[in-house]
Amino acid sequence: MLQKTLADTTSTPTEAASDQTGQHVADMELGKRIKKRRQQLRLSQTALGAAVGVSFQQIQKYERGANRVSSSTLYEIAHVLETPITYFFEGLGQRSTLANCELNRKAAIREEFVATDEGQRLVDAFLAIPKKMRPKFISLLATFSREL
C-alpha cells in the first residue's frame, strides 16, 4: 500500500515535461518545427508523407505532436525538408530569462507568420522591391497599421 502511494505521487522527468493532454513537450515542439519548415518550402503534407513513406494523416499527427517521430523517419523528414536534424532540437529544453522572454515571443510570432503562405507571399513581394524603395514601403505599412 505504501509503495503504491509513493509511486502514485512521484513524477518522472518525462511526466513533468508533458502537458495536460499527455503529449510530451518535445514531441509537440518537434511537430511545430516540421510544420514550419514544410510550410516554408511550400510542401504539402501529402507530398512530405509520400517522400518519407507515410500518409498525410501521419504527417498531421507528427505536426500536432500526437504521434512520436521515429529517428529513421525524422532522418528522412530532415532530408526532404533540406535541414539538419539539429534544427528540430535547437534551443529545446533551454529556459528563457525574463529579459529575453519578450524577444523570444516576438521572434516566434514572426517565424510562424513567415512560415505561412501569406507570409511567404509578403516576403517574396518585399524582396522584389528595389532596396532603395523598401524604407518607403515599410513607412506606408506602418501608416496602415496606425489607422487601424
Backbone as a printed PyTorch tensor [residue, N CA C, xyz], in Angstrom:
tensor([[[  0.8290,  -1.1930,   0.0000],
         [  0.0000,   0.0000,   0.0000],
         [  0.8700,   1.2520,   0.0000]],

        [[  1.8840,   1.3010,   0.8750],
         [  2.7610,   2.4570,   0.9490],
         [  3.5280,   2.6350,  -0.3650]],

        [[  3.9910,   1.5160,  -0.9590],
         [  4.7140,   1.6100,  -2.2190],
         [  3.8230,   2.1820,  -3.3190]],

        [[  2.5620,   1.7540,  -3.3450],
         [  1.6350,   2.2490,  -4.3570],
         [  1.4170,   3.7480,  -4.1750]],

        [[  1.2870,   4.2140,  -2.9490],
         [  1.0770,   5.6340,  -2.6870],
         [  2.2750,   6.4540,  -3.1470]],

        [[  3.5030,   5.9830,  -2.8410],
         [  4.6930,   6.6870,  -3.2710],
         [  4.8020,   6.7010,  -4.7880]],

        [[  4.4830,   5.5940,  -5.4110],
         [  4.5530,   5.5270,  -6.8680],
         [  3.5440,   6.4640,  -7.5180]],

        [[  2.3810,   6.6180,  -6.9080],
         [  1.3490,   7.4840,  -7.4580],
         [  1.7090,   8.9610,  -7.3390]],

        [[  2.4640,   9.3350,  -6.3170],
         [  2.7450,  10.7520,  -6.0810],
         [  4.0730,  11.2080,  -6.6590]],

        [[  4.9210,  10.2850,  -7.0880],
         [  6.2200,  10.6550,  -7.6300],
         [  6.1180,  10.8090,  -9.1260]],

        [[  6.5550,  11.9600,  -9.6160],
         [  6.5160,  12.1600, -11.0700],
         [  7.9160,  12.0010, -11.6350]],

        [[  7.9930,  11.4590, -12.8200],
         [  9.2630,  11.2770, -13.5040],
         [  9.5470,  12.5100, -14.3380]],

        [[ 10.7870,  12.6890, -14.7860],
         [ 11.0810,  13.8290, -15.6560],
         [ 10.2190,  13.8310, -16.9150]],

        [[  9.9050,  12.6460, -17.4380],
         [  9.0660,  12.5690, -18.6290],
         [  7.6740,  13.0950, -18.3340]],

        [[  7.1250,  12.7420, -17.1810],
         [  5.7930,  13.2310, -16.8130],
         [  5.8080,  14.7390, -16.6170]],

        [[  6.8760,  15.2550, -16.0610],
         [  6.9670,  16.6950, -15.8230],
         [  7.0520,  17.4710, -17.1280]],

        [[  7.5710,  16.8310, -18.1740],
         [  7.7190,  17.5070, -19.4570],
         [  6.5000,  17.3200, -20.3530]],

        [[  5.4410,  16.7510, -19.8180],
         [  4.2230,  16.5470, -20.5950],
         [  3.2140,  17.6150, -20.2580]],

        [[  2.3190,  17.9010, -21.2080],
         [  1.2630,  18.8670, -20.9320],
         [  0.0200,  18.1470, -20.4320]],

        [[ -1.0980,  18.8630, -20.3440],
         [ -2.3240,  18.2990, -19.7920],
         [ -2.8810,  17.1760, -20.6580]],

        [[ -2.5780,  17.1550, -21.9490],
         [ -3.0960,  16.1190, -22.8390],
         [ -2.2540,  14.8580, -22.7900]],

        [[ -1.1370,  14.8990, -22.0880],
         [ -0.2530,  13.7420, -22.0100],
         [  0.7920,  13.7260, -23.1110]],

        [[  0.7620,  14.7370, -23.9780],
         [  1.7590,  14.8110, -25.0350],
         [  3.0420,  15.4040, -24.4780]],

        [[  4.1610,  14.8740, -24.9040],
         [  5.4480,  15.3700, -24.4360],
         [  5.7690,  16.6920, -25.1340]],

        [[  6.2760,  17.6250, -24.3890],
         [  6.5970,  18.9520, -24.9080],
         [  7.5690,  18.8410, -26.0880]],

        [[  8.5310,  17.9380, -26.0040],
         [  9.4980,  17.7740, -27.0970],
         [  8.8160,  17.3000, -28.3710]],

        [[  7.8390,  16.4060, -28.2530],
         [  7.1060,  15.9190, -29.4330],
         [  6.3040,  17.0420, -30.0730]],

        [[  5.6930,  17.8760, -29.2530],
         [  4.9020,  18.9950, -29.7820],
         [  5.8060,  20.0260, -30.4610]],

        [[  6.9430,  20.3190, -29.8560],
         [  7.8750,  21.2900, -30.4450],
         [  8.4600,  20.7390, -31.7400]],

        [[  8.8140,  19.4680, -31.7630],
         [  9.3240,  18.8320, -32.9710],
         [  8.2860,  18.9340, -34.0880]],

        [[  7.0370,  18.6650, -33.7560],
         [  5.9560,  18.7600, -34.7400],
         [  5.7890,  20.1620, -35.2850]],

        [[  5.8660,  21.1650, -34.4010],
         [  5.7520,  22.5630, -34.8420],
         [  6.8640,  22.9170, -35.8220]],

        [[  8.0560,  22.4210, -35.5400],
         [  9.1900,  22.7400, -36.4050],
         [  9.0950,  22.0190, -37.7470]],

        [[  8.5770,  20.7940, -37.7410],
         [  8.3460,  20.0870, -39.0040],
         [  7.3500,  20.8790, -39.8400]],

        [[  6.2530,  21.2960, -39.2170],
         [  5.2170,  22.0390, -39.9400],
         [  5.7610,  23.3540, -40.4770]],

        [[  6.4950,  24.0900, -39.6390],
         [  7.0280,  25.3870, -40.0510],
         [  7.9640,  25.2310, -41.2490]],

        [[  8.8700,  24.2700, -41.1820],
         [  9.8260,  24.0740, -42.2780],
         [  9.1110,  23.5940, -43.5470]],

        [[  8.1240,  22.7150, -43.3940],
         [  7.3590,  22.2320, -44.5420],
         [  6.6510,  23.4040, -45.2200]],

        [[  6.0470,  24.2850, -44.4280],
         [  5.3510,  25.4410, -44.9750],
         [  6.3270,  26.4230, -45.6320]],

        [[  7.5010,  26.5870, -45.0570],
         [  8.4980,  27.4690, -45.6550],
         [  8.8800,  27.0000, -47.0510]],

        [[  8.9170,  25.6920, -47.2330],
         [  9.2630,  25.1290, -48.5340],
         [  8.0370,  24.9740, -49.4370]],

        [[  6.8770,  25.3730, -48.9000],
         [  5.6130,  25.2650, -49.6400],
         [  5.3520,  23.8350, -50.0950]],

        [[  5.5670,  22.9180, -49.1690],
         [  5.3810,  21.4960, -49.4190],
         [  4.1140,  21.0530, -48.7020]],

        [[  3.2710,  20.3040, -49.3720],
         [  2.0360,  19.8270, -48.7380],
         [  2.3330,  18.6550, -47.8090]],

        [[  1.3900,  18.3840, -46.9180],
         [  1.5180,  17.2180, -46.0440],
         [  1.5420,  15.9440, -46.8700]],

        [[  0.7620,  15.9140, -47.9290],
         [  0.7110,  14.7450, -48.8120],
         [  2.0680,  14.5050, -49.4640]],

        [[  2.6880,  15.5800, -49.9780],
         [  3.9920,  15.4460, -50.6370],
         [  5.0670,  15.0030, -49.6550]],

        [[  5.0730,  15.5760, -48.4570],
         [  6.0540,  15.1760, -47.4520],
         [  5.8400,  13.7270, -47.0550]],

        [[  4.5860,  13.3570, -46.8200],
         [  4.2810,  11.9740, -46.4590],
         [  4.7300,  10.9940, -47.5240]],

        [[  4.4560,  11.3050, -48.7880],
         [  4.8630,  10.4240, -49.8910],
         [  6.3830,  10.2970, -49.9560]],

        [[  7.0810,  11.3990, -49.7010],
         [  8.5430,  11.3860, -49.7740],
         [  9.1870,  10.5520, -48.6720]],

        [[  8.5240,  10.4820, -47.5180],
         [  9.1010,   9.7190, -46.4010],
         [  8.4070,   8.3730, -46.1850]],

        [[  7.3660,   8.0950, -46.9800],
         [  6.7170,   6.7900, -46.9160],
         [  5.6390,   6.6490, -45.8610]],

        [[  4.9820,   7.7620, -45.5110],
         [  3.8550,   7.6990, -44.5700],
         [  2.6830,   8.4790, -45.1670]],

        [[  1.5090,   8.3300, -44.5940],
         [  0.3270,   9.0360, -45.0900],
         [  0.3430,  10.4930, -44.6430]],

        [[ -0.4680,  11.3110, -45.3180],
         [ -0.5530,  12.7130, -44.9000],
         [ -1.1750,  12.8060, -43.5100]],

        [[ -2.0350,  11.8410, -43.1590],
         [ -2.6290,  11.8480, -41.8130],
         [ -1.5470,  11.6420, -40.7480]],

        [[ -0.5630,  10.8080, -41.0830],
         [  0.5390,  10.5820, -40.1440],
         [  1.3600,  11.8550, -39.9900]],

        [[  1.5790,  12.5710, -41.0850],
         [  2.2970,  13.8540, -41.0090],
         [  1.5210,  14.8230, -40.1200]],

        [[  0.1850,  14.8490, -40.2610],
         [ -0.6490,  15.7030, -39.4000],
         [ -0.4350,  15.3560, -37.9340]],

        [[ -0.4060,  14.0760, -37.6320],
         [ -0.2170,  13.6400, -36.2420],
         [  1.1660,  14.0250, -35.7320]],

        [[  2.1900,  13.9000, -36.5790],
         [  3.5320,  14.3380, -36.1750],
         [  3.5320,  15.8350, -35.8820]],

        [[  2.8980,  16.6140, -36.7640],
         [  2.9050,  18.0690, -36.6170],
         [  2.1410,  18.5340, -35.3840]],

        [[  1.1350,  17.8000, -34.9650],
         [  0.3890,  18.1380, -33.7490],
         [  1.0780,  17.6010, -32.4910]],

        [[  2.0520,  16.7280, -32.6670],
         [  2.7130,  16.1100, -31.5250],
         [  1.9180,  14.9470, -30.9680]],

        [[  0.8840,  14.5100, -31.6870],
         [  0.0400,  13.4100, -31.2250],
         [  0.7670,  12.0710, -31.3410]],

        [[  1.6110,  11.9320, -32.3630],
         [  2.4210,  10.7270, -32.5450],
         [  3.8860,  11.1030, -32.5080]],

        [[  4.6790,  10.2080, -31.9470],
         [  6.1170,  10.4400, -31.9090],
         [  6.7450,  10.0560, -33.2480]],

        [[  7.7840,  10.7860, -33.6080],
         [  8.5010,  10.5390, -34.8540],
         [  9.6990,   9.6540, -34.5350]],

        [[  9.8130,   8.5240, -35.2360],
         [ 10.9690,   7.6510, -35.0180],
         [ 12.2210,   8.3310, -35.5600]],

        [[ 13.3720,   7.8910, -35.0930],
         [ 14.6210,   8.5190, -35.5370],
         [ 14.8350,   8.3340, -37.0330]],

        [[ 14.4870,   7.1790, -37.5860],
         [ 14.6730,   6.9650, -39.0210],
         [ 13.7170,   7.8420, -39.8340]],

        [[ 12.4870,   8.0100, -39.3610],
         [ 11.5400,   8.8780, -40.0590],
         [ 11.9840,  10.3280, -39.9570]],

        [[ 12.4750,  10.7400, -38.7960],
         [ 12.9740,  12.1120, -38.6390],
         [ 14.1620,  12.3530, -39.5630]],

        [[ 15.0080,  11.3620, -39.7140],
         [ 16.1430,  11.4630, -40.6360],
         [ 15.6430,  11.7230, -42.0520]],

        [[ 14.6290,  10.9700, -42.4770],
         [ 14.0550,  11.1410, -43.8170],
         [ 13.3780,  12.5110, -43.9590]],

        [[ 12.6320,  12.9170, -42.9350],
         [ 11.9520,  14.2180, -42.9660],
         [ 12.9750,  15.3450, -43.0810]],

        [[ 14.0420,  15.2690, -42.2980],
         [ 15.0840,  16.3020, -42.3490],
         [ 15.7050,  16.3650, -43.7430]],

        [[ 15.9020,  15.2110, -44.3560],
         [ 16.4730,  15.1650, -45.7050],
         [ 15.5290,  15.8340, -46.7120]],

        [[ 14.2560,  15.4680, -46.6750],
         [ 13.2710,  16.0410, -47.6000],
         [ 13.1180,  17.5390, -47.3620]],

        [[ 13.1410,  17.9740, -46.1020],
         [ 12.9720,  19.3840, -45.7680],
         [ 14.2820,  20.1690, -45.8610]],

        [[ 15.3370,  19.4900, -46.3170],
         [ 16.6350,  20.1350, -46.5580],
         [ 17.1330,  20.9090, -45.3390]],

        [[ 17.1210,  20.2320, -44.2190],
         [ 17.5630,  20.8600, -42.9770],
         [ 18.2880,  19.8280, -42.1240]],

        [[ 19.2620,  20.2430, -41.3280],
         [ 19.9170,  19.2780, -40.4470],
         [ 18.9670,  18.8320, -39.3400]],

        [[ 19.1570,  17.6440, -38.8590],
         [ 18.3050,  17.1170, -37.7980],
         [ 18.3640,  18.0160, -36.5600]],

        [[ 19.4940,  18.6340, -36.3320],
         [ 19.6420,  19.5020, -35.1570],
         [ 18.6570,  20.6600, -35.1610]],

        [[ 18.1880,  21.0790, -36.3530],
         [ 17.2030,  22.1640, -36.4500],
         [ 15.9830,  21.8750, -35.5830]],

        [[ 15.5720,  20.6130, -35.5250],
         [ 14.3620,  20.2460, -34.8080],
         [ 14.5280,  20.3000, -33.2860]],

        [[ 15.7740,  20.3650, -32.8160],
         [ 16.0260,  20.3310, -31.3740],
         [ 16.7200,  21.5740, -30.8300]],

        [[ 17.0820,  22.5180, -31.7020],
         [ 17.7940,  23.7170, -31.2550],
         [ 16.9930,  24.4660, -30.1940]],

        [[ 17.6390,  24.7400, -29.0750],
         [ 17.0070,  25.5160, -28.0130],
         [ 16.0000,  24.7500, -27.1860]],

        [[ 15.7340,  23.5310, -27.5240],
         [ 14.7610,  22.7370, -26.7780],
         [ 15.3100,  22.4460, -25.3870]],

        [[ 14.5340,  22.7580, -24.3950],
         [ 14.9420,  22.4950, -23.0190],
         [ 15.6920,  23.6400, -22.3700]],

        [[ 16.0100,  24.6790, -23.1480],
         [ 16.6730,  25.8290, -22.5500],
         [ 15.6210,  26.7600, -21.9720]],

        [[ 15.8940,  27.2500, -20.8090],
         [ 14.9570,  28.1610, -20.1660],
         [ 15.2830,  29.5910, -20.5590]],

        [[ 14.2590,  30.3320, -20.8660],
         [ 14.4390,  31.7340, -21.2090],
         [ 14.5140,  32.5700, -19.9420]],

        [[ 15.3550,  33.5900, -19.9650],
         [ 15.3900,  34.5240, -18.8460],
         [ 14.2600,  35.5180, -19.0470]],

        [[ 13.8990,  36.1940, -18.0070],
         [ 12.8290,  37.1820, -18.0760],
         [ 13.1780,  38.2910, -19.0730]],

        [[ 14.4630,  38.6380, -19.1630],
         [ 14.8930,  39.7230, -20.0420],
         [ 14.6840,  39.4000, -21.5170]],

        [[ 14.9030,  38.1480, -21.9220],
         [ 14.7630,  37.8330, -23.3420],
         [ 13.4580,  37.1120, -23.6690]],

        [[ 12.5810,  36.9620, -22.7100],
         [ 11.3140,  36.2710, -22.9180],
         [ 10.4590,  36.9740, -23.9710]],

        [[ 10.3510,  38.2870, -23.8960],
         [  9.5440,  39.0530, -24.8540],
         [ 10.1510,  38.9820, -26.2510]],

        [[ 11.4750,  39.0520, -26.3390],
         [ 12.1350,  38.9280, -27.6370],
         [ 11.8730,  37.5620, -28.2570]],

        [[ 11.9520,  36.5250, -27.4480],
         [ 11.6910,  35.1730, -27.9400],
         [ 10.2510,  35.0350, -28.4150]],

        [[  9.3140,  35.6390, -27.7060],
         [  7.9060,  35.5690, -28.0830],
         [  7.6830,  36.2570, -29.4330]],

        [[  8.2550,  37.4620, -29.5860],
         [  8.1190,  38.1880, -30.8480],
         [  8.7750,  37.4260, -31.9980]],

        [[  9.9390,  36.8510, -31.7480],
         [ 10.6300,  36.0820, -32.7890],
         [  9.8050,  34.8660, -33.1960]],

        [[  9.1790,  34.2140, -32.2370],
         [  8.3570,  33.0450, -32.5460],
         [  7.1380,  33.4310, -33.3830]],

        [[  6.5120,  34.5510, -33.0460],
         [  5.3510,  35.0300, -33.8150],
         [  5.7720,  35.3290, -35.2550]],

        [[  6.9080,  35.9770, -35.4020],
         [  7.3940,  36.3110, -36.7510],
         [  7.7400,  35.0580, -37.5420]],

        [[  8.3990,  34.1140, -36.9050],
         [  8.7550,  32.8640, -37.5880],
         [  7.5090,  32.1220, -38.0460]],

        [[  6.5110,  32.0670, -37.1840],
         [  5.2670,  31.3810, -37.5420],
         [  4.5760,  32.0780, -38.7080]],

        [[  4.5780,  33.4170, -38.7140],
         [  3.9470,  34.1480, -39.8080],
         [  4.6820,  33.9160, -41.1200]],

        [[  5.9980,  34.0080, -41.0950],
         [  6.7770,  33.8370, -42.3160],
         [  6.6000,  32.4210, -42.8830]],

        [[  6.3030,  31.4660, -42.0340],
         [  6.1060,  30.0880, -42.4950],
         [  4.7650,  29.8970, -43.2040]],

        [[  3.8300,  30.8410, -43.0510],
         [  2.5230,  30.7090, -43.6990],
         [  2.6130,  31.1140, -45.1620]],

        [[  1.6100,  30.7340, -45.9310],
         [  1.5670,  31.1070, -47.3420],
         [  1.5280,  32.6290, -47.4880]],

        [[  0.7160,  33.2900, -46.6680],
         [  0.6090,  34.7450, -46.7080],
         [  1.9610,  35.3960, -46.3950]],

        [[  2.6420,  34.8680, -45.3920],
         [  3.9600,  35.3840, -45.0290],
         [  4.9780,  35.1990, -46.1390]],

        [[  4.9330,  34.0450, -46.7870],
         [  5.8440,  33.7800, -47.8950],
         [  5.5970,  34.7480, -49.0530]],

        [[  4.3180,  35.0020, -49.3500],
         [  3.9830,  35.9310, -50.4360],
         [  4.4550,  37.3410, -50.0980]],

        [[  4.2850,  37.7470, -48.8390],
         [  4.7170,  39.0770, -48.4220],
         [  6.2340,  39.2150, -48.5280]],

        [[  6.9610,  38.2360, -48.0670],
         [  8.4260,  38.2720, -48.1440],
         [  8.8760,  38.3040, -49.5980]],

        [[  8.2790,  37.4600, -50.4360],
         [  8.6460,  37.4460, -51.8570],
         [  8.3960,  38.8050, -52.5080]],

        [[  7.2390,  39.3980, -52.2140],
         [  6.9020,  40.7100, -52.7880],
         [  7.8650,  41.7800, -52.2730]],

        [[  8.1840,  41.7310, -50.9850],
         [  9.0900,  42.7190, -50.3980],
         [ 10.4830,  42.6080, -51.0150]],

        [[ 10.9550,  41.3840, -51.1980],
         [ 12.2880,  41.1940, -51.7660],
         [ 12.3580,  41.6090, -53.2350]],

        [[ 11.2110,  41.6480, -53.9100],
         [ 11.1730,  42.0790, -55.3080],
         [ 11.2520,  43.5980, -55.4390]],

        [[ 11.0160,  44.3140, -54.3420],
         [ 11.0820,  45.7800, -54.3470],
         [ 12.5540,  46.1970, -54.2970]],

        [[ 12.9450,  47.1800, -55.0990],
         [ 14.3370,  47.6580, -55.0310],
         [ 14.6810,  48.1210, -53.6050]],

        [[ 15.9100,  47.8850, -53.1900],
         [ 16.3320,  48.2030, -51.8180],
         [ 16.0850,  49.6570, -51.4340]],

        [[ 16.2330,  50.5710, -52.3760],
         [ 16.0260,  51.9850, -52.0800],
         [ 14.5690,  52.2860, -51.7520]],

        [[ 13.6490,  51.4810, -52.2660],
         [ 12.2110,  51.7020, -52.0570],
         [ 11.6910,  51.0470, -50.7760]],

        [[ 12.4300,  50.1260, -50.2300],
         [ 11.9370,  49.3600, -49.0790],
         [ 11.6050,  50.2140, -47.8560]],

        [[ 12.4200,  51.1950, -47.4810],
         [ 12.0510,  52.0250, -46.3260],
         [ 10.7230,  52.7630, -46.5380]],

        [[ 10.4750,  53.2090, -47.7570],
         [  9.2130,  53.8920, -48.0560],
         [  8.0330,  52.9240, -47.9300]],

        [[  8.2360,  51.7070, -48.3870],
         [  7.1940,  50.6880, -48.2830],
         [  6.8930,  50.3690, -46.8160]],

        [[  7.9320,  50.2670, -46.0060],
         [  7.7530,  49.9980, -44.5780],
         [  6.9880,  51.1420, -43.9180]],

        [[  7.3150,  52.3790, -44.2820],
         [  6.5860,  53.5410, -43.7440],
         [  5.1140,  53.4970, -44.1330]],

        [[  4.8390,  53.1180, -45.3810],
         [  3.4690,  53.0040, -45.8460],
         [  2.7040,  51.9530, -45.0350]],

        [[  3.3240,  50.7930, -44.8070],
         [  2.6750,  49.7590, -43.9960],
         [  2.4440,  50.2230, -42.5680]],

        [[  3.3890,  50.9400, -42.0150],
         [  3.2450,  51.4580, -40.6480],
         [  2.0810,  52.4300, -40.5690]],

        [[  1.8910,  53.2270, -41.6160],
         [  0.7420,  54.1540, -41.6640],
         [ -0.5680,  53.3870, -41.6090]],

        [[ -0.6540,  52.3090, -42.3800],
         [ -1.8720,  51.4990, -42.3710],
         [ -2.1380,  50.9130, -40.9860]],

        [[ -1.1070,  50.4340, -40.3080],
         [ -1.3030,  49.7990, -39.0000],
         [ -1.7270,  50.8180, -37.9450]],

        [[ -1.2690,  52.0780, -38.0610],
         [ -1.6670,  53.1130, -37.1020],
         [ -3.1250,  53.5140, -37.3020]],

        [[ -3.6290,  53.3930, -38.5270],
         [ -5.0180,  53.7780, -38.8130],
         [ -6.0250,  52.7500, -38.3210]],

        [[ -5.5560,  51.5550, -38.0000],
         [ -6.4680,  50.5160, -37.5210],
         [ -6.7490,  50.7600, -36.1070]]])
